[in-house]
Amino acid sequence: MTDSTPAPSMPDEPVELARLVAALERPLLLALDCDGVLAPLTDHADDSILTSGLGPDLARLADVDGVTVAILSGRSLDGLAQFEFDAAIQVWGSYGAEQRGVAQPELTAEESERLDVLDELVSEAARRAGTGAWVERKPTSVVVHVREADRDLSDAALDWARTEQGRLVGHAVHEGSNVLELMTRPADKGTGLDALRKEIDPASSVYVGDDVPDEDAFARLGPGDVAIKIGPGDTLAGHRLADPDAMRSMIRALVDSLDPPTT
């Protein structure tokens, strides 16, 4: 990170943060989570859309010499397809385990068997949480979502699932806002960002995220890099923006700085 000071409780000004990013050494990697960063959070993932005007601005940034724009999301590639990110943008799903345009290794027999067990567990958790809970199935993981479910029932269901998964071995667990994800092939935002940077070899990196799994990526950044947390909450990031609208303003200011219109 650029410093060891936690992100202030008061958000940064988007334009000032854009200036800071624009001044970073190139080649520059701008790695972004999706939900809660580029798209406001919704009760159901299928209803999520990018903040208005953000798609074209990201595409313009991706065309700037010495700048790589990448999406690094916990969503699967199938789940990210609804956003229709420009072909110039790198898209990495499942915490970096999937990369758009690159074939993913098939699950081993052991991984497949373990995924079936994890699926049964989160399906039971969704049943216990009741109406509004649902299960998302990815190539290497399963997720129970309870944002729309009764709070007391969903809290009890997630507690049950945490206890039950603790009896299993060989998998990984990710917790976020009203979600619990169990992975048969462990991956996280930190290892995903490591892989992304190994491929791109940037001189400086920016990572923007909003939830607990993003802290793994923030922890990988060092001097000369910038970590940005969207929204409230404790974080390792040195900078903070209030919400996806503020992120939209920062991206627009960054576009104007790095790719000014021709006259």
Contacts in CASP RR format, 6 or more apart in sequence:
PFRMAT RR
TARGET T0000
AUTHOR 0000-0000-0000
METHOD contacts of the structure
MODEL  1
MTDSTPAPSMPDEPVELARLVAALERPLLLALDCDGVLAPLTDHADDSIL
TSGLGPDLARLADVDGVTVAILSGRSLDGLAQFEFDAAIQVWGSYGAEQR
GVAQPELTAEESERLDVLDELVSEAARRAGTGAWVERKPTSVVVHVREAD
RDLSDAALDWARTEQGRLVGHAVHEGSNVLELMTRPADKGTGLDALRKEI
DPASSVYVGDDVPDEDAFARLGPGDVAIKIGPGDTLAGHRLADPDAMRSM
IRALVDSLDPPTT
1 218 0 8 1.000
1 221 0 8 1.000
1 222 0 8 1.000
1 223 0 8 1.000
1 225 0 8 1.000
1 226 0 8 1.000
1 227 0 8 1.000
1 236 0 8 1.000
1 237 0 8 1.000
1 238 0 8 1.000
2 222 0 8 1.000
2 223 0 8 1.000
2 224 0 8 1.000
2 225 0 8 1.000
2 226 0 8 1.000
2 227 0 8 1.000
2 238 0 8 1.000
3 238 0 8 1.000
5 238 0 8 1.000
6 234 0 8 1.000
6 235 0 8 1.000
6 236 0 8 1.000
6 237 0 8 1.000
6 238 0 8 1.000
7 227 0 8 1.000
7 229 0 8 1.000
7 235 0 8 1.000
7 237 0 8 1.000
7 238 0 8 1.000
7 239 0 8 1.000
7 240 0 8 1.000
8 240 0 8 1.000
9 232 0 8 1.000
9 240 0 8 1.000
10 240 0 8 1.000
11 231 0 8 1.000
11 240 0 8 1.000
11 241 0 8 1.000
11 242 0 8 1.000
11 246 0 8 1.000
12 228 0 8 1.000
12 239 0 8 1.000
12 240 0 8 1.000
12 241 0 8 1.000
14 241 0 8 1.000
14 246 0 8 1.000
14 247 0 8 1.000
14 249 0 8 1.000
14 250 0 8 1.000
14 253 0 8 1.000
15 249 0 8 1.000
15 250 0 8 1.000
15 253 0 8 1.000
17 228 0 8 1.000
17 239 0 8 1.000
17 241 0 8 1.000
17 250 0 8 1.000
18 250 0 8 1.000
18 251 0 8 1.000
18 253 0 8 1.000
18 254 0 8 1.000
18 257 0 8 1.000
19 253 0 8 1.000
19 257 0 8 1.000
20 226 0 8 1.000
20 239 0 8 1.000
21 28 0 8 1.000
21 30 0 8 1.000
21 206 0 8 1.000
21 226 0 8 1.000
21 250 0 8 1.000
21 254 0 8 1.000
22 254 0 8 1.000
22 257 0 8 1.000
22 258 0 8 1.000
24 203 0 8 1.000
24 204 0 8 1.000
24 206 0 8 1.000
24 224 0 8 1.000
24 225 0 8 1.000
24 226 0 8 1.000
25 203 0 8 1.000
25 204 0 8 1.000
25 224 0 8 1.000
26 66 0 8 1.000
26 67 0 8 1.000
26 202 0 8 1.000
26 203 0 8 1.000
26 204 0 8 1.000
27 66 0 8 1.000
27 67 0 8 1.000
27 68 0 8 1.000
27 200 0 8 1.000
27 201 0 8 1.000
27 202 0 8 1.000
27 203 0 8 1.000
28 66 0 8 1.000
28 67 0 8 1.000
28 68 0 8 1.000
28 202 0 8 1.000
28 203 0 8 1.000
28 204 0 8 1.000
28 205 0 8 1.000
28 206 0 8 1.000
29 68 0 8 1.000
29 70 0 8 1.000
29 196 0 8 1.000
29 197 0 8 1.000
29 200 0 8 1.000
29 202 0 8 1.000
29 204 0 8 1.000
29 205 0 8 1.000
29 206 0 8 1.000
30 61 0 8 1.000
30 67 0 8 1.000
30 68 0 8 1.000
30 69 0 8 1.000
30 70 0 8 1.000
30 206 0 8 1.000
30 208 0 8 1.000
31 70 0 8 1.000
31 71 0 8 1.000
31 72 0 8 1.000
31 193 0 8 1.000
31 196 0 8 1.000
31 205 0 8 1.000
31 206 0 8 1.000
31 207 0 8 1.000
31 208 0 8 1.000
31 217 0 8 1.000
32 38 0 8 1.000
32 69 0 8 1.000
32 70 0 8 1.000
32 71 0 8 1.000
32 72 0 8 1.000
32 207 0 8 1.000
32 208 0 8 1.000
32 209 0 8 1.000
33 71 0 8 1.000
33 72 0 8 1.000
33 73 0 8 1.000
33 74 0 8 1.000
33 189 0 8 1.000
33 208 0 8 1.000
33 209 0 8 1.000
33 210 0 8 1.000
33 211 0 8 1.000
33 214 0 8 1.000
33 230 0 8 1.000
34 48 0 8 1.000
34 71 0 8 1.000
34 73 0 8 1.000
34 75 0 8 1.000
34 80 0 8 1.000
34 83 0 8 1.000
35 41 0 8 1.000
35 45 0 8 1.000
35 48 0 8 1.000
35 73 0 8 1.000
35 75 0 8 1.000
35 210 0 8 1.000
36 209 0 8 1.000
36 210 0 8 1.000
36 211 0 8 1.000
36 230 0 8 1.000
36 244 0 8 1.000
37 208 0 8 1.000
37 209 0 8 1.000
37 210 0 8 1.000
37 230 0 8 1.000
37 244 0 8 1.000
37 247 0 8 1.000
38 50 0 8 1.000
38 51 0 8 1.000
38 54 0 8 1.000
38 58 0 8 1.000
38 71 0 8 1.000
38 83 0 8 1.000
38 244 0 8 1.000
38 247 0 8 1.000
39 48 0 8 1.000
39 49 0 8 1.000
39 50 0 8 1.000
39 51 0 8 1.000
39 83 0 8 1.000
39 244 0 8 1.000
40 48 0 8 1.000
40 51 0 8 1.000
40 243 0 8 1.000
40 244 0 8 1.000
41 48 0 8 1.000
41 177 0 8 1.000
42 48 0 8 1.000
43 147 0 8 1.000
43 148 0 8 1.000
44 134 0 8 1.000
44 145 0 8 1.000
44 147 0 8 1.000
44 148 0 8 1.000
45 75 0 8 1.000
45 79 0 8 1.000
45 136 0 8 1.000
45 145 0 8 1.000
46 82 0 8 1.000
48 82 0 8 1.000
48 83 0 8 1.000
49 83 0 8 1.000
50 83 0 8 1.000
51 244 0 8 1.000
51 245 0 8 1.000
51 247 0 8 1.000
51 248 0 8 1.000
52 248 0 8 1.000
53 248 0 8 1.000
54 248 0 8 1.000
54 251 0 8 1.000
55 85 0 8 1.000
55 86 0 8 1.000
57 251 0 8 1.000
57 252 0 8 1.000
57 255 0 8 1.000
58 69 0 8 1.000
58 85 0 8 1.000
58 86 0 8 1.000
58 89 0 8 1.000
58 251 0 8 1.000
59 86 0 8 1.000
59 88 0 8 1.000
59 89 0 8 1.000
60 255 0 8 1.000
60 259 0 8 1.000
61 67 0 8 1.000
61 69 0 8 1.000
61 251 0 8 1.000
61 254 0 8 1.000
61 255 0 8 1.000
61 258 0 8 1.000
61 259 0 8 1.000
62 68 0 8 1.000
62 69 0 8 1.000
62 86 0 8 1.000
62 88 0 8 1.000
62 89 0 8 1.000
63 88 0 8 1.000
63 259 0 8 1.000
64 258 0 8 1.000
64 259 0 8 1.000
67 258 0 8 1.000
68 90 0 8 1.000
68 200 0 8 1.000
68 202 0 8 1.000
69 88 0 8 1.000
69 89 0 8 1.000
69 90 0 8 1.000
70 89 0 8 1.000
70 90 0 8 1.000
70 91 0 8 1.000
70 92 0 8 1.000
70 196 0 8 1.000
70 200 0 8 1.000
71 80 0 8 1.000
71 85 0 8 1.000
71 89 0 8 1.000
71 90 0 8 1.000
71 91 0 8 1.000
71 92 0 8 1.000
71 93 0 8 1.000
72 92 0 8 1.000
72 93 0 8 1.000
72 95 0 8 1.000
72 96 0 8 1.000
72 189 0 8 1.000
72 192 0 8 1.000
72 193 0 8 1.000
72 196 0 8 1.000
72 207 0 8 1.000
72 217 0 8 1.000
73 80 0 8 1.000
73 92 0 8 1.000
73 93 0 8 1.000
73 95 0 8 1.000
74 93 0 8 1.000
74 94 0 8 1.000
74 95 0 8 1.000
74 96 0 8 1.000
74 174 0 8 1.000
74 189 0 8 1.000
74 213 0 8 1.000
75 93 0 8 1.000
75 94 0 8 1.000
75 138 0 8 1.000
76 93 0 8 1.000
76 94 0 8 1.000
76 98 0 8 1.000
76 138 0 8 1.000
76 139 0 8 1.000
77 91 0 8 1.000
77 93 0 8 1.000
77 94 0 8 1.000
77 98 0 8 1.000
77 100 0 8 1.000
78 138 0 8 1.000
80 91 0 8 1.000
80 93 0 8 1.000
80 100 0 8 1.000
85 91 0 8 1.000
90 99 0 8 1.000
90 100 0 8 1.000
90 196 0 8 1.000
90 200 0 8 1.000
91 99 0 8 1.000
91 100 0 8 1.000
92 98 0 8 1.000
92 99 0 8 1.000
92 100 0 8 1.000
92 192 0 8 1.000
92 195 0 8 1.000
92 196 0 8 1.000
93 99 0 8 1.000
94 138 0 8 1.000
94 139 0 8 1.000
94 140 0 8 1.000
94 141 0 8 1.000
94 187 0 8 1.000
95 174 0 8 1.000
95 187 0 8 1.000
95 188 0 8 1.000
95 189 0 8 1.000
95 190 0 8 1.000
95 191 0 8 1.000
95 192 0 8 1.000
95 213 0 8 1.000
96 187 0 8 1.000
96 189 0 8 1.000
96 191 0 8 1.000
96 192 0 8 1.000
96 195 0 8 1.000
96 196 0 8 1.000
97 104 0 8 1.000
97 139 0 8 1.000
97 140 0 8 1.000
97 185 0 8 1.000
97 187 0 8 1.000
97 192 0 8 1.000
98 104 0 8 1.000
98 139 0 8 1.000
104 139 0 8 1.000
107 115 0 8 1.000
107 139 0 8 1.000
107 140 0 8 1.000
107 184 0 8 1.000
107 185 0 8 1.000
111 140 0 8 1.000
111 184 0 8 1.000
111 185 0 8 1.000
112 184 0 8 1.000
114 168 0 8 1.000
114 170 0 8 1.000
114 171 0 8 1.000
114 184 0 8 1.000
115 140 0 8 1.000
115 141 0 8 1.000
115 142 0 8 1.000
115 184 0 8 1.000
117 168 0 8 1.000
118 141 0 8 1.000
118 142 0 8 1.000
118 165 0 8 1.000
118 168 0 8 1.000
118 171 0 8 1.000
118 182 0 8 1.000
118 183 0 8 1.000
118 184 0 8 1.000
119 135 0 8 1.000
119 137 0 8 1.000
119 142 0 8 1.000
121 161 0 8 1.000
121 164 0 8 1.000
121 165 0 8 1.000
121 168 0 8 1.000
121 182 0 8 1.000
122 135 0 8 1.000
122 142 0 8 1.000
122 143 0 8 1.000
122 144 0 8 1.000
122 161 0 8 1.000
122 180 0 8 1.000
122 182 0 8 1.000
123 135 0 8 1.000
123 144 0 8 1.000
124 160 0 8 1.000
124 161 0 8 1.000
125 133 0 8 1.000
125 144 0 8 1.000
125 157 0 8 1.000
125 158 0 8 1.000
125 160 0 8 1.000
125 161 0 8 1.000
125 180 0 8 1.000
126 133 0 8 1.000
126 134 0 8 1.000
126 135 0 8 1.000
126 144 0 8 1.000
126 146 0 8 1.000
126 157 0 8 1.000
127 133 0 8 1.000
128 153 0 8 1.000
128 156 0 8 1.000
128 157 0 8 1.000
128 160 0 8 1.000
129 144 0 8 1.000
129 146 0 8 1.000
129 149 0 8 1.000
129 150 0 8 1.000
129 153 0 8 1.000
129 154 0 8 1.000
129 157 0 8 1.000
129 158 0 8 1.000
130 149 0 8 1.000
130 150 0 8 1.000
130 153 0 8 1.000
130 154 0 8 1.000
130 157 0 8 1.000
131 148 0 8 1.000
131 149 0 8 1.000
131 150 0 8 1.000
132 146 0 8 1.000
132 148 0 8 1.000
132 149 0 8 1.000
133 144 0 8 1.000
133 145 0 8 1.000
133 146 0 8 1.000
133 148 0 8 1.000
133 149 0 8 1.000
133 154 0 8 1.000
133 157 0 8 1.000
134 144 0 8 1.000
134 145 0 8 1.000
134 148 0 8 1.000
135 142 0 8 1.000
135 143 0 8 1.000
135 144 0 8 1.000
135 145 0 8 1.000
136 142 0 8 1.000
136 143 0 8 1.000
136 144 0 8 1.000
136 145 0 8 1.000
137 143 0 8 1.000
140 183 0 8 1.000
140 184 0 8 1.000
140 185 0 8 1.000
140 187 0 8 1.000
141 174 0 8 1.000
141 181 0 8 1.000
141 182 0 8 1.000
141 183 0 8 1.000
141 184 0 8 1.000
141 185 0 8 1.000
142 181 0 8 1.000
142 182 0 8 1.000
143 179 0 8 1.000
143 180 0 8 1.000
143 181 0 8 1.000
143 182 0 8 1.000
144 157 0 8 1.000
144 158 0 8 1.000
144 161 0 8 1.000
144 179 0 8 1.000
144 180 0 8 1.000
145 178 0 8 1.000
145 179 0 8 1.000
146 154 0 8 1.000
146 157 0 8 1.000
146 158 0 8 1.000
146 178 0 8 1.000
146 179 0 8 1.000
147 177 0 8 1.000
147 178 0 8 1.000
147 179 0 8 1.000
149 157 0 8 1.000
154 178 0 8 1.000
158 180 0 8 1.000
161 180 0 8 1.000
162 173 0 8 1.000
162 180 0 8 1.000
165 171 0 8 1.000
165 173 0 8 1.000
165 182 0 8 1.000
170 184 0 8 1.000
170 186 0 8 1.000
171 182 0 8 1.000
171 183 0 8 1.000
171 184 0 8 1.000
171 186 0 8 1.000
172 182 0 8 1.000
172 183 0 8 1.000
172 186 0 8 1.000
172 187 0 8 1.000
172 188 0 8 1.000
173 180 0 8 1.000
173 181 0 8 1.000
173 182 0 8 1.000
173 183 0 8 1.000
174 180 0 8 1.000
174 181 0 8 1.000
174 183 0 8 1.000
174 188 0 8 1.000
174 212 0 8 1.000
174 213 0 8 1.000
175 181 0 8 1.000
175 212 0 8 1.000
176 211 0 8 1.000
176 212 0 8 1.000
176 213 0 8 1.000
177 211 0 8 1.000
177 212 0 8 1.000
188 213 0 8 1.000
188 216 0 8 1.000
189 213 0 8 1.000
189 214 0 8 1.000
189 215 0 8 1.000
189 216 0 8 1.000
189 217 0 8 1.000
190 216 0 8 1.000
190 217 0 8 1.000
190 219 0 8 1.000
190 220 0 8 1.000
191 216 0 8 1.000
192 217 0 8 1.000
193 205 0 8 1.000
193 207 0 8 1.000
193 216 0 8 1.000
193 217 0 8 1.000
193 220 0 8 1.000
194 220 0 8 1.000
197 205 0 8 1.000
204 224 0 8 1.000
204 225 0 8 1.000
204 226 0 8 1.000
205 221 0 8 1.000
205 225 0 8 1.000
205 226 0 8 1.000
206 225 0 8 1.000
206 226 0 8 1.000
206 227 0 8 1.000
206 228 0 8 1.000
207 214 0 8 1.000
207 217 0 8 1.000
207 218 0 8 1.000
207 220 0 8 1.000
207 221 0 8 1.000
207 225 0 8 1.000
207 226 0 8 1.000
207 227 0 8 1.000
207 228 0 8 1.000
208 227 0 8 1.000
208 228 0 8 1.000
208 230 0 8 1.000
208 241 0 8 1.000
208 247 0 8 1.000
209 217 0 8 1.000
209 218 0 8 1.000
209 228 0 8 1.000
209 229 0 8 1.000
209 230 0 8 1.000
209 237 0 8 1.000
210 229 0 8 1.000
210 230 0 8 1.000
210 231 0 8 1.000
214 229 0 8 1.000
215 235 0 8 1.000
215 236 0 8 1.000
217 227 0 8 1.000
218 227 0 8 1.000
218 229 0 8 1.000
218 235 0 8 1.000
218 236 0 8 1.000
218 237 0 8 1.000
219 236 0 8 1.000
221 227 0 8 1.000
226 238 0 8 1.000
226 239 0 8 1.000
227 235 0 8 1.000
227 236 0 8 1.000
227 237 0 8 1.000
227 238 0 8 1.000
227 239 0 8 1.000
228 237 0 8 1.000
228 238 0 8 1.000
228 239 0 8 1.000
228 240 0 8 1.000
228 241 0 8 1.000
229 235 0 8 1.000
229 237 0 8 1.000
229 238 0 8 1.000
229 239 0 8 1.000
229 240 0 8 1.000
229 241 0 8 1.000
230 240 0 8 1.000
230 241 0 8 1.000
230 242 0 8 1.000
230 243 0 8 1.000
230 244 0 8 1.000
230 246 0 8 1.000
230 247 0 8 1.000
231 240 0 8 1.000
231 241 0 8 1.000
231 242 0 8 1.000
231 243 0 8 1.000
241 247 0 8 1.000
241 250 0 8 1.000
END
